[in-house]
Amino acid sequence: MPKSPPKPILLVEDDAAIATVIIAALEDEGFAISHCTSISARDRLLAGGQFAVMLTDVILEDGDGLASLAAVRGSAPDMPVIVLSAQNTLDTAVRASESDAFEYFPKPFDLDELVHAVRQAAGQRTASTEDVEARGEGESDGARMPLVGRSPAMQTVYRMITRVLRNDLTVLITGESGTGKELVAEAIHELGSRRTGPFVAVNTAAIPADLVESELFGHEKGAFTGAIAQAIGKFEQANGGTLFLDEIGDMPAEAQTRLLRALQSGRIRRVGGRQEIAVNVRIVAATNRDLAPMIAAGTFREDLFYRLNVVPIELPPLRERREDIGALSQHFLVLAAEDGLPRRYLTPDAIARLEQRSWRGNVRELRNVVYRLALMAREERIDADTLVDLIGEEVLPSGQAPREAGEGFATALAAWLASEVPPSGTVYHRALAAFEKPLIEHALGRTGGNQLRAAQLLGINRNTLRKRIGELGLEPDRFSGPS
């Protein structure tokens, strides 16, 4: 039987190093690669032949590869497109999703994951786009709800957000207090198909236990003492839009039961009422608590957890995305100026000092600190000394030493080089392995040996983690247990 010819792939990438790596990996998979570095060259190649898949960067020699995809759709409407980008913002991820991209990969990306996506795309070329709701071309960026940061940890969040914009799947957002869970919920609503409907947020932890059901489902006149008139609950207020249930882990048990019934049936009944009311809402829930031990203790319903946890999005704490602190700080200074505070800017050494802090209050704490700086600084320029004068040195828990950026790594590396003396030509790979092993062990220890969660913590592909575990001779089972 004759062997089928290799499937043609079009790669539009002007970074020579990245293009070389991608071409080598795809050719190893049996694909035939046509490579160009500009939109004009891309259009000539598309006019001259058909391709199974196109991979394109966003910023090209002669324009925006993402903005010009409309012309590609005109000439090759069924060709899957995979978007690559170093512009790792939520806006870029959403633009890729709106363009009906098969997949979006922020740089740096996992090469194995990219190759896997190309294989999938080449085998699913017939994907239809007719059922995709077109976005208004005149929609302004000012109407968006952007999340700030380009760290690898936030790239996972952005990709998860884009995957729920065209459906009504229930989302459960987890993360420490102050990480921005409500902002993610608002982004899902404002960028999704329900953006013309209401967004209703309710903090279940702030409502007295005996009033949670009335708050969510409403009540009839005379339903209880003080119910002097009929009241519409949050479910009905959010009809046609999104209901954001914050701090869901603090919901009383009886209210959990009624919430589960409402999610299962799509109908609610007001407190004291007899008539069931159909509601059409998307549920986005959030919690800063670990629900697993609560389920084991019987304080949170397991069936409700599975009903809410259809699409989990875990927000990283600020200490795990320190590279975003500079961008966040500048963003908050702009917001402070818009709110009437004096316009300020931070020097690089001031940003470095901010990056060294623990930020136990996460992004919310950083925002408050930046607003305080904007208010109290006497000069437009805020350097490291001014910063310390205004907010003081960080008060750390007893026994915890101040963190100096890079100091621990540099000291450990110097000690390792002095003791190991690796042969010439092997230093890089041996040092990488020596660093990688304790890092993976740390992730496995943090997650109780759960390789999926460890990969998410590290920001790498699970298959890549599994491969490195085998190559480094690690035993994940010895980490199993409570994380």
C-alpha positions as CSV (number, residue, x, y, z in Angstrom):
1,M,0.0,0.0,0.0
2,P,1.6,3.4,-1.0
3,K,2.5,5.7,1.8
4,S,0.4,8.8,2.0
5,P,2.2,12.1,1.2
6,P,3.1,14.3,4.2
7,K,0.5,16.9,5.2
8,P,1.6,20.4,4.3
9,I,2.0,22.9,7.2
10,L,2.4,26.7,6.7
11,L,4.5,28.4,9.4
12,V,4.5,32.2,9.5
13,E,7.2,33.1,12.0
14,D,9.9,35.8,11.8
15,D,11.9,34.6,14.8
16,A,14.5,32.4,13.1
17,A,15.4,30.5,16.3
18,I,11.8,29.6,17.1
19,A,11.1,28.7,13.5
20,T,14.1,26.3,13.3
21,V,12.9,24.5,16.4
22,I,9.3,24.2,15.2
23,I,10.3,23.0,11.7
24,A,12.6,20.3,13.1
25,A,9.9,19.0,15.5
26,L,7.2,19.0,12.8
27,E,9.4,17.4,10.2
28,D,10.2,14.6,12.7
29,E,6.5,14.0,12.8
30,G,6.3,13.6,9.0
31,F,4.8,17.0,8.1
32,A,6.0,19.1,5.1
33,I,6.7,22.6,6.2
34,S,6.5,25.8,4.2
35,H,8.0,28.7,6.1
36,C,7.7,32.5,5.6
37,T,8.2,35.6,7.8
38,S,5.6,38.1,6.5
39,I,2.0,38.5,5.8
40,S,2.6,39.2,2.1
41,A,4.7,36.0,1.7
42,R,2.0,34.1,3.6
43,D,-0.7,35.3,1.2
44,R,1.4,34.3,-1.8
45,L,1.8,30.8,-0.4
46,L,-1.9,30.4,0.3
47,A,-2.7,31.5,-3.2
48,G,-0.4,28.9,-4.6
49,G,-1.5,25.8,-2.7
50,Q,-3.5,24.3,0.2
51,F,-2.3,23.6,3.7
52,A,-3.6,21.3,6.4
53,V,-2.7,23.8,9.2
54,M,-1.3,27.2,9.5
55,L,0.9,28.4,12.5
56,T,1.3,32.2,12.7
57,D,3.0,34.6,15.1
58,V,1.1,37.8,15.9
59,I,3.9,40.4,15.3
60,L,5.3,39.9,11.9
61,E,7.7,41.8,9.6
62,D,4.9,43.7,7.8
63,G,2.0,43.8,10.3
64,D,-0.3,42.0,12.7
65,G,-0.7,38.3,11.8
66,L,-3.8,38.0,14.0
67,A,-5.6,41.1,12.6
68,S,-5.0,39.9,9.1
69,L,-6.6,36.5,9.6
70,A,-9.8,37.7,7.9
71,A,-8.1,37.5,4.5
72,V,-6.9,34.0,5.4
73,R,-10.4,32.9,6.2
74,G,-11.5,34.2,2.8
75,S,-9.1,32.0,0.9
76,A,-8.9,29.0,3.2
77,P,-12.1,29.0,5.4
78,D,-11.6,25.4,6.7
79,M,-7.9,25.6,7.5
80,P,-7.2,25.4,11.3
81,V,-5.0,28.2,12.5
82,I,-2.7,28.0,15.6
83,V,-1.6,31.3,17.0
84,L,1.8,31.9,18.6
85,S,2.6,35.1,20.5
86,A,5.1,36.8,22.7
87,Q,2.4,39.5,23.4
88,N,1.2,37.4,26.3
89,T,-1.8,39.4,27.5
90,L,-5.4,38.5,28.0
91,D,-6.4,40.7,25.1
92,T,-4.2,38.7,22.8
93,A,-5.6,35.4,24.0
94,V,-9.2,36.7,23.6
95,R,-8.4,38.0,20.1
96,A,-7.0,34.6,19.2
97,S,-10.2,33.0,20.5
98,E,-12.4,35.5,18.6
99,S,-10.6,34.7,15.4
100,D,-11.6,31.1,15.9
101,A,-8.0,30.0,16.3
102,F,-7.7,26.2,16.8
103,E,-5.3,26.9,19.7
104,Y,-3.3,29.7,21.2
105,F,0.3,29.3,22.5
106,P,1.9,32.1,24.4
107,K,5.7,32.1,24.2
108,P,7.6,30.3,25.6
109,F,5.5,27.3,24.9
110,D,5.9,23.5,25.4
111,L,7.1,22.1,22.1
112,D,5.5,18.7,22.7
113,E,2.2,20.4,23.3
114,L,2.5,22.4,20.2
115,V,3.3,19.3,18.0
116,H,0.3,17.5,19.6
117,A,-2.0,20.5,18.7
118,V,-0.7,20.4,15.1
119,R,-1.5,16.7,14.9
120,Q,-5.0,17.3,16.2
121,A,-5.6,20.2,13.9
122,A,-4.4,18.3,10.9
123,G,-6.9,15.6,11.7
124,Q,-9.8,17.8,12.4
125,R,-9.7,20.2,9.4
126,T,-13.5,20.1,8.9
127,A,-14.3,22.1,12.1
128,S,-17.2,24.4,11.3
129,T,-17.3,28.0,12.4
130,E,-20.9,28.8,11.4
131,D,-22.2,28.5,14.9
132,V,-19.7,31.0,16.3
133,E,-21.3,34.3,17.3
134,A,-19.5,37.1,15.5
135,R,-18.1,39.9,17.6
136,G,-18.8,43.5,16.7
137,E,-15.8,45.0,14.9
138,G,-16.3,48.3,16.6
139,E,-15.9,47.0,20.1
140,S,-13.4,49.1,21.9
141,D,-10.6,47.9,24.1
142,G,-11.9,50.2,26.8
143,A,-15.0,48.0,27.1
144,R,-12.8,45.0,28.0
145,M,-11.9,43.8,31.5
146,P,-8.2,43.1,31.1
147,L,-6.1,41.1,33.6
148,V,-2.6,42.5,33.9
149,G,0.5,40.2,33.7
150,R,2.4,38.1,31.2
151,S,3.9,35.5,33.5
152,P,3.7,31.8,32.6
153,A,1.3,31.3,35.6
154,M,-1.1,33.8,34.1
155,Q,-0.9,32.4,30.6
156,T,-2.7,29.3,31.9
157,V,-5.4,31.5,33.4
158,Y,-5.8,33.4,30.1
159,R,-6.1,30.2,28.0
160,M,-8.8,28.8,30.4
161,I,-10.8,32.0,30.2
162,T,-10.8,32.0,26.4
163,R,-12.0,28.4,26.4
164,V,-15.2,29.2,28.3
165,L,-16.2,32.4,26.4
166,R,-18.4,30.6,23.8
167,N,-20.2,28.3,26.1
168,D,-22.2,28.4,29.4
169,L,-20.2,25.8,31.3
170,T,-20.1,26.4,35.1
171,V,-16.7,27.7,36.3
172,L,-15.1,27.4,39.7
173,I,-12.3,29.9,40.4
174,T,-10.0,29.1,43.3
175,G,-7.1,31.1,44.8
176,E,-6.0,33.0,47.8
177,S,-7.8,36.2,48.9
178,G,-6.7,39.1,46.9
179,T,-5.7,37.2,43.7
180,G,-8.5,38.7,41.5
181,K,-11.1,36.0,41.4
182,E,-14.0,38.5,40.8
183,L,-12.0,40.2,38.0
184,V,-11.7,36.8,36.3
185,A,-15.5,36.3,36.7
186,E,-16.1,39.7,35.2
187,A,-13.8,39.0,32.3
188,I,-15.6,35.8,31.5
189,H,-18.9,37.7,31.5
190,E,-17.8,40.8,29.7
191,L,-15.9,38.9,27.0
192,G,-18.4,36.1,26.6
193,S,-21.7,35.6,24.8
194,R,-23.7,36.8,27.9
195,R,-22.0,40.2,28.0
196,T,-25.3,42.0,27.1
197,G,-27.0,40.5,30.1
198,P,-26.6,41.4,33.8
199,F,-23.5,40.5,35.9
200,V,-24.7,39.9,39.5
201,A,-22.1,39.2,42.2
202,V,-23.0,37.9,45.7
203,N,-20.6,37.3,48.5
204,T,-22.1,34.3,50.3
205,A,-19.8,34.8,53.3
206,A,-21.1,38.3,53.9
207,I,-24.8,37.2,54.2
208,P,-26.2,36.0,57.5
209,A,-26.8,32.2,57.3
210,D,-30.6,32.5,57.8
211,L,-30.9,35.0,54.9
212,V,-28.8,33.2,52.2
213,E,-31.7,31.5,50.6
214,S,-33.8,34.7,50.5
215,E,-30.8,36.6,49.0
216,L,-30.3,34.0,46.3
217,F,-33.9,32.9,45.5
218,G,-36.0,35.9,46.8
219,H,-39.0,35.6,49.0
220,E,-42.7,36.2,49.1
221,K,-44.5,38.8,51.3
222,G,-45.0,37.3,54.7
223,A,-42.6,34.4,54.2
224,F,-40.8,35.2,57.5
225,T,-40.8,38.0,60.1
226,G,-39.7,41.2,58.4
227,A,-40.7,40.1,54.9
228,I,-43.1,43.0,54.4
229,A,-43.0,42.8,50.6
230,Q,-42.0,40.4,47.8
231,A,-38.3,40.4,47.0
232,I,-36.5,39.3,43.8
233,G,-33.4,37.1,44.5
234,K,-30.0,37.1,42.8
235,F,-30.9,34.3,40.5
236,E,-33.8,36.2,39.0
237,Q,-31.8,39.5,38.9
238,A,-29.1,37.6,36.8
239,N,-31.5,36.1,34.4
240,G,-30.0,36.1,30.9
241,G,-26.6,36.9,32.3
242,T,-24.0,35.7,34.9
243,L,-24.4,35.0,38.6
244,F,-21.1,35.1,40.5
245,L,-21.1,33.3,43.8
246,D,-18.1,34.4,45.7
247,E,-16.8,32.5,48.8
248,I,-19.0,29.5,48.0
249,G,-17.2,27.5,50.6
250,D,-18.9,29.5,53.3
251,M,-22.4,28.7,52.2
252,P,-24.6,27.0,54.8
253,A,-25.5,23.4,54.3
254,E,-29.3,23.9,53.7
255,A,-28.6,26.6,51.1
256,Q,-26.1,24.3,49.4
257,T,-29.0,21.8,48.9
258,R,-31.3,24.3,47.4
259,L,-28.5,25.7,45.2
260,L,-27.8,22.2,43.9
261,R,-31.4,21.7,43.1
262,A,-31.5,25.0,41.2
263,L,-28.4,24.1,39.2
264,Q,-29.8,20.7,38.3
265,S,-33.3,21.9,37.3
266,G,-32.7,25.4,36.1
267,R,-35.6,26.5,38.2
268,I,-35.9,28.3,41.6
269,R,-38.6,28.8,44.2
270,R,-38.8,31.9,46.3
271,V,-38.8,31.5,50.1
272,G,-42.5,31.1,51.1
273,G,-43.5,30.6,47.5
274,R,-45.2,27.7,45.7
275,Q,-44.5,28.5,42.1
276,E,-41.3,27.4,40.4
277,I,-39.6,30.0,38.2
278,A,-37.4,29.1,35.3
279,V,-34.1,31.0,35.2
280,N,-31.4,31.2,32.6
281,V,-28.1,32.1,34.2
282,R,-24.5,31.2,33.9
283,I,-22.9,30.3,37.2
284,V,-19.3,31.3,38.1
285,A,-18.3,30.4,41.6
286,A,-15.2,31.2,43.6
287,T,-13.6,30.3,46.9
288,N,-10.3,30.9,48.7
289,R,-10.8,27.7,50.7
290,D,-9.7,24.1,50.0
291,L,-13.0,22.3,49.5
292,A,-11.5,18.8,49.6
293,P,-11.2,18.6,53.4
294,M,-14.6,20.3,53.8
295,I,-16.1,17.6,51.6
296,A,-14.4,14.9,53.7
297,A,-15.7,16.6,56.9
298,G,-19.2,16.8,55.5
299,T,-19.4,20.6,55.6
300,F,-19.5,21.0,51.8
301,R,-21.6,18.8,49.5
302,E,-19.6,16.6,47.2
303,D,-22.3,16.6,44.5
304,L,-22.5,20.4,44.6
305,F,-18.7,20.5,44.2
306,Y,-18.8,18.4,41.0
307,R,-21.7,20.5,39.7
308,L,-19.7,23.7,40.2
309,N,-16.2,22.4,39.3
310,V,-17.0,21.8,35.6
311,V,-14.2,24.1,34.5
312,P,-11.7,24.9,37.3
313,I,-9.5,28.0,37.0
314,E,-6.8,28.3,39.7
315,L,-5.4,31.8,40.2
316,P,-1.7,31.9,41.3
317,P,-0.7,34.0,44.3
318,L,1.4,37.1,43.6
319,R,4.5,35.5,45.0
320,E,4.3,32.9,42.2
321,R,4.1,35.6,39.5
322,R,6.7,38.1,40.7
323,E,7.6,39.0,37.2
324,D,4.2,40.7,36.9
325,I,4.7,43.0,39.9
326,G,6.3,45.8,37.8
327,A,3.4,45.8,35.2
328,L,0.8,45.6,37.9
329,S,2.4,48.5,39.8
330,Q,2.5,50.7,36.7
331,H,-1.1,49.8,35.9
332,F,-2.2,50.8,39.4
333,L,-0.3,54.1,39.2
334,V,-2.3,54.9,36.1
335,L,-5.6,54.0,37.8
336,A,-4.6,56.1,40.8
337,A,-4.0,59.1,38.5
338,E,-7.4,58.5,36.9
339,D,-8.9,58.5,40.4
340,G,-7.5,62.0,41.0
341,L,-4.2,61.1,42.8
342,P,-1.0,62.7,41.6
343,R,0.8,61.0,38.7
344,R,3.8,59.1,39.8
345,Y,6.3,56.6,38.3
346,L,8.4,53.9,39.9
347,T,12.1,53.5,39.2
348,P,13.6,50.0,38.5
349,D,15.2,49.7,41.9
350,A,11.8,50.5,43.5
351,I,10.1,47.8,41.5
352,A,12.9,45.4,42.4
353,R,12.1,46.1,46.1
354,L,8.4,45.5,45.5
355,E,9.3,42.2,43.9
356,Q,11.2,41.1,47.0
357,R,8.2,41.4,49.3
358,S,5.9,38.5,50.3
359,W,2.5,40.0,49.3
360,R,0.4,37.8,51.6
361,G,-2.5,40.0,50.5
362,N,-1.7,39.3,46.9
363,V,-2.7,41.8,44.1
364,R,-5.2,43.6,46.4
365,E,-2.4,44.4,48.9
366,L,-0.1,45.6,46.0
367,R,-2.9,47.9,44.7
368,N,-3.4,49.4,48.2
369,V,0.4,49.9,48.6
370,V,0.7,51.6,45.2
371,Y,-2.2,53.9,45.9
372,R,-0.6,54.8,49.2
373,L,2.6,55.6,47.4
374,A,0.8,57.8,44.9
375,L,-0.9,59.7,47.7
376,M,2.1,60.2,50.0
377,A,5.1,60.6,47.7
378,R,6.2,64.2,47.4
379,E,7.9,63.8,44.0
380,E,6.8,62.3,40.8
381,R,9.7,59.8,40.9
382,I,9.5,57.1,43.5
383,D,12.8,55.3,44.0
384,A,13.7,52.4,46.4
385,D,14.6,54.8,49.3
386,T,11.4,56.7,49.0
387,L,9.4,53.5,48.8
388,V,11.0,52.2,52.1
389,D,10.4,55.6,53.7
390,L,6.7,55.5,52.8
391,I,5.8,51.9,53.4
392,G,8.6,50.7,55.6
393,E,10.5,47.4,55.5
394,E,8.3,44.3,55.4
395,V,7.6,42.7,58.7
396,L,8.2,39.0,58.2
397,P,6.9,36.1,60.4
398,S,9.3,35.1,63.2
399,G,12.3,33.2,61.9
400,Q,11.8,34.1,58.2
401,A,14.7,35.8,56.6
402,P,14.2,38.6,54.0
403,R,14.2,37.5,50.4
404,E,16.9,38.8,48.2
405,A,16.1,38.4,44.5
406,G,18.4,35.7,43.0
407,E,20.7,35.5,46.1
408,G,19.7,32.0,47.0
409,F,20.2,30.7,43.5
410,A,23.5,32.4,43.1
411,T,24.9,31.1,46.4
412,A,23.7,27.6,45.7
413,L,25.0,27.6,42.2
414,A,28.5,28.8,43.3
415,A,28.6,26.1,45.9
416,W,27.5,23.4,43.4
417,L,30.1,24.5,40.9
418,A,32.8,24.5,43.5
419,S,32.0,20.9,44.6
420,E,31.0,19.2,41.4
421,V,33.6,20.6,38.9
422,P,31.6,19.2,35.9
423,P,33.6,18.3,32.7
424,S,33.8,21.0,30.0
425,G,30.8,20.9,27.7
426,T,28.4,19.5,30.3
427,V,28.1,22.4,32.8
428,Y,24.7,23.7,31.5
429,H,22.9,20.4,31.3
430,R,24.3,19.1,34.6
431,A,23.4,22.4,36.4
432,L,19.9,22.3,34.9
433,A,19.3,18.7,36.1
434,A,20.7,19.6,39.6
435,F,18.2,22.6,39.7
436,E,15.3,20.7,38.2
437,K,15.3,17.7,40.5
438,P,14.7,19.6,43.8
439,L,12.2,21.9,42.0
440,I,10.1,19.0,40.8
441,E,10.4,17.4,44.2
442,H,9.1,20.6,45.8
443,A,6.1,20.7,43.4
444,L,5.3,17.0,44.1
445,G,5.6,17.7,47.8
446,R,3.3,20.7,47.6
447,T,0.6,18.7,45.7
448,G,0.8,15.4,47.6
449,G,2.3,13.6,44.6
450,N,-0.4,14.6,42.2
451,Q,1.4,15.0,38.9
452,L,-1.4,17.0,37.2
453,R,-1.4,19.6,39.9
454,A,2.4,19.6,40.1
455,A,2.6,20.3,36.4
456,Q,0.0,23.2,36.8
457,L,2.1,24.6,39.7
458,L,5.3,24.5,37.6
459,G,3.5,25.8,34.5
460,I,4.6,22.9,32.3
461,N,2.8,20.2,30.3
462,R,1.9,17.1,32.4
463,N,3.5,14.8,29.8
464,T,6.7,16.8,30.0
465,L,6.7,16.5,33.8
466,R,6.1,12.7,33.6
467,K,9.0,12.4,31.2
468,R,11.4,14.4,33.4
469,I,10.3,12.4,36.5
470,G,11.3,9.2,34.7
471,E,14.6,10.7,33.4
472,L,15.6,12.0,36.8
473,G,14.6,8.8,38.6
474,L,12.1,10.4,40.9
475,E,9.4,8.3,42.8
476,P,6.2,10.3,42.9
477,D,4.5,7.8,45.2
478,R,6.7,8.8,48.1
479,F,5.2,12.2,48.0
480,S,1.6,10.9,48.2
481,G,-0.5,12.1,51.0
482,P,-2.0,15.4,52.2
483,S,-0.6,18.3,50.3
